Amino acid sequence: MVPVLEPVVSHPSPSRRALGAPTRLGLFVVVMLGLAACDPARIRDIIEAGRGTSSGGSATGGTTGSGGATTPPAVTCGGLAGLTCPGTGHCVDDPNDACDPNKGGADCAGTCQCVENQACIKGDVFDSSPKVCACVPAEPPPPPVCGPVCDIYCQYGHALDASGCETCACNAPPSTDPCAAVKCAAGTHCTTVIPPCAPGTKSCPPQAMCVADAPDTVFCGGIAGIACPGRGQCIDNPNDGCDPKSGGADCGGMCTCVETVLCVKGATFDSSPKVCACVTPTPPPPPPPVCGPVCQIFCENGNVLDAAGCPTCACNPPPVTDPCATVRCAAGTHCAAIAPPCAPGAGACPPQAMCVADAPKVTCGGFAGIACPGSGKCTDDPSDACDPKAGGADCSGVCTCVQNVACIKGATFDSSPKVCACVTATPPPPPPPTCGPVCAIACTWGHVKDASGCPTCACNPPPKS
């Protein structure tokens, strides 16, 4: 085991300078004798201790020059351990020691010097201190110190000044093209759709949706002699095994389209094989209005919009209780109010209108002489081929119902052909509560509702997993 060497400090004497070199030489001899048991880090410590003491400086830090300025401590390199410099630093001879590599000092210790000789990537800076001498991450700038901001609501956030602080101006609406930042999967493309709006909302912004691409080829020809749409031309499909030049008279083909006509003003030529004709372009949706700040209130049914389509400080009233009031369904169907499934913690959801198939007709008469339910009447079914006026005595009919009785209190008349009688009325659902403004906070699981069913300023807890 090599003993720990303490730097030898001699008393001042006229021979102090002459004794310096032998003292350092003795230190290197001791280090050489114990090199097998020492590690490079320990050798560096011993060299630094000897250099710092013999040169009159501090053994633990840098040196103090004239005027009190402190220079950074030197970084030792080379020597018996062959210590390398950090980063891209270079090892040079230490002029302050008595060891000269040009005079046989092959194992002289040196000091590290650093010269910036490389470019750092963005976000890094070069640290030229000898103990680093490399690119290091730059310290992030301190966050800006911002003052108070006007208490206004900005739908798209506040505009920032040069320091990154919010101002009293609102950001403009985002791009009007929802597909600008959408990337769809292969075989699909982005299109703009107008979603259904909530009751009382004047207009809803368009949304982006990825839809399947149209087929690349349009079939034509074949046994049926299918023609191409518009001005398209039917040519042989090279990808099938049928060749019209080799006896395939009934080969199917594919449509191609080349613009050969001029379109009237306001129309454009659609050169896709499935159209190949002049079409009137669909006008783009109008840009969203540029609206100013809005009162910071929460409206359950949305804000009332002004003539420009901007929200005002008034709230829309609750929607009508009958969602089918403005719905017209196709023949053979009718509108029904159906309650959709609600999100956890959302409470009751308003019913939605849906067109459903009509109930099957109620048959009557015929060989069995089936009577109609209630006070219904059996009439001829015009959709069959049996006519009671033309000898069809046993024709089947359909039941119709016309209210011709008065119901007692608490009952209503069900005019459907399968009932056609007074039934106990189902009480209508209670009207929705009339609620005032609510705190403008976002609740993932909905607001806690009071006894009247109105949202409060508290949020529902998350559902149990």
C-alpha positions, 0 to 999 in steps of 0.5 A, spaced: 500 500 500 502 506 498 502 511 503 498 518 502 503 523 501 502 530 504 506 536 500 512 538 504 512 545 506 519 548 508 521 554 512 523 560 508 530 560 507 535 563 501 535 556 498 527 555 498 528 556 490 533 551 489 530 546 494 523 546 489 526 541 484 528 536 488 522 536 492 518 535 486 522 530 483 522 526 490 514 526 489 515 523 482 519 517 484 515 515 490 509 515 485 513 511 480 514 506 486 507 505 488 504 506 481 502 499 481 497 500 487 495 507 484 489 509 480 489 514 475 485 519 479 489 518 485 495 520 481 492 526 478 490 528 486 497 527 488 500 531 482 495 536 483 497 537 491 505 537 489 504 542 484 499 547 488 504 547 494 511 547 490 508 553 486 506 557 492 498 556 490 493 553 494 492 546 493 485 546 493 483 551 488 486 556 483 491 561 483 490 569 485 493 573 481 495 581 481 489 585 483 485 579 487 483 576 480 482 568 481 484 564 475 481 557 474 485 551 477 489 547 471 487 541 469 492 536 469 494 531 463 499 526 461 504 524 466 505 517 468 498 515 468 497 518 461 491 522 463 487 525 457 484 532 457 476 532 457 472 533 451 477 536 445 482 539 450 489 538 448 495 536 453 501 541 453 507 542 457 506 545 464 512 551 464 511 552 472 514 545 473 521 543 473 520 537 468 521 538 461 519 533 455 524 536 451 530 534 455 528 527 457 522 528 461 518 523 457 513 522 463 512 529 465 505 532 467 502 537 463 496 542 463 490 542 458 488 547 454 482 548 450 480 552 443 473 551 440 474 547 434 467 545 432 460 547 431 455 545 436 448 543 434 442 548 435 440 549 443 448 547 445 453 552 447 461 551 447 464 550 454 471 552 453 473 551 460 479 546 460 475 541 465 469 541 459 472 543 452 465 540 449 458 542 447 453 542 452 446 544 453 444 551 453 441 554 459 433 555 458 432 563 458 428 565 464 420 565 463 418 572 462 415 576 468 408 578 466 403 583 468 396 583 469 391 582 463 384 584 461 379 580 464 376 578 457 374 571 454 378 569 448 375 563 444 382 562 441 387 565 446 390 571 448 395 574 443 402 574 446 407 580 445 414 580 444 416 577 451 411 572 450 406 575 455 399 575 454 395 582 451 388 584 451 387 582 444 384 576 442 388 571 437 384 570 430 380 564 428 384 558 426 385 556 418 378 555 415 380 549 412 379 543 417 383 538 412 389 543 412 393 539 418 389 532 417 393 526 414 389 520 412 391 513 412 392 510 405 386 509 401 382 514 404 382 522 403 380 528 408 373 531 406 370 537 410 363 535 413 358 540 416 356 537 423 349 537 426 348 543 430 345 544 437 338 547 438 339 555 437 345 554 434 346 558 428 351 555 424 357 550 426 364 550 424 366 544 418 369 538 421 375 534 418 373 527 416 377 521 413 373 517 408 374 512 403 377 514 396 372 512 390 374 506 386 379 508 381 376 504 375 369 505 372 366 499 369 363 499 362 361 495 356 360 487 357 354 483 355 350 489 358 353 494 354 354 499 360 355 506 357 360 511 361 358 517 365 358 523 361 363 524 355 367 518 358 370 513 353 370 505 354 376 502 353 379 495 354 381 494 361 388 491 360 388 488 367 383 483 365 384 476 361 379 478 356 381 481 349 376 484 344 381 483 339 382 476 340 374 474 340 372 477 346 366 481 343 363 482 350 369 484 354 368 489 360 372 495 359 374 501 363 372 508 362 377 514 361 375 521 360 378 527 356 375 534 357 372 535 350 367 541 351 367 548 354 363 549 360 358 555 361 360 560 366 360 558 373 361 551 372 367 546 371 369 540 368 370 534 372 375 529 369 374 523 374 371 517 370 365 517 374 363 524 372 366 526 366 362 532 365 361 540 367 358 540 374 356 546 378 362 547 383 359 547 391 361 554 393 365 554 399 362 555 406 363 562 408 369 564 413 367 564 420 365 571 423 371 575 427 368 576 434 370 580 439 370 578 447 364 575 450 362 575 457 365 569 461 359 566 463 357 558 462 350 557 457 348 550 458 344 551 451 349 555 448 350 563 447 345 567 443 348 569 436 348 576 433 346 577 426 354 576 424 354 569 428 358 571 434 356 569 441 352 574 445 352 575 453 345 572 453 344 564 453 339 560 449 333 558 452 332 550 453 330 546 447 323 544 445 321 538 449 318 535 442 324 533 438 320 531 432 316 538 432 321 540 426 322 533 423 319 530 417 320 522 415 320 518 409 314 514 407 313 508 411 317 511 417 315 516 422 318 520 428 320 517 435 323 521 440 329 516 443 333 517 449 340 516 447 345 513 452 349 518 457 356 519 459 358 517 466 356 523 471 352 527 465 345 525 468 339 525 464 340 526 456 335 530 452 331 525 447 333 525 440 328 525 434 329 518 430 325 516 424 323 509 425 319 504 421 311 504 421 308 499 425 305 493 420 298 494 418 292 491 422 289 486 418 281 484 419 275 481 415 277 475 410 274 468 411 275 469 419 271 475 419 277 478 424 274 484 427 278 491 429 281 492 436 277 497 440 272 502 435 276 501 429 273 500 422 275 495 417 276 498 410 278 495 403 286 494 403 288 498 396 294 494 396 292 487 394 288 485 388 282 483 392 276 488 391 269 487 395 266 491 390 267 486 384 265 480 387 270 479 393 266 477 399 271 474 403 277 480 401 281 481 407 281 489 409 285 493 414 283 497 420 283 504 420 281 508 427 277 515 427 276 517 435 269 517 436 268 517 443 270 521 449 275 519 454 274 520 462 279 524 466 286 521 466 285 517 460 287 519 452 285 516 446 290 512 442 288 512 435 293 507 432 289 501 429 292 496 433 289 500 439 283 505 437 281 506 444 282 510 451 288 508 455 291 511 461 295 517 459 302 517 460 304 523 464 309 528 460 316 529 462 317 535 466 320 541 463 327 542 463 329 547 469 331 554 468 338 555 470 342 561 470 349 562 469 355 557 471 362 558 473 366 557 466 370 551 468 371 545 464 368 538 468 370 532 465 365 528 468 360 534 468 357 539 473 354 537 480 347 538 479 342 542 485 335 540 487 332 543 481 337 539 476 341 545 474 349 545 474 353 548 479 360 550 480 362 543 483 365 537 478 362 530 478 368 525 481 371 520 475 367 514 475 369 508 479 373 503 474 
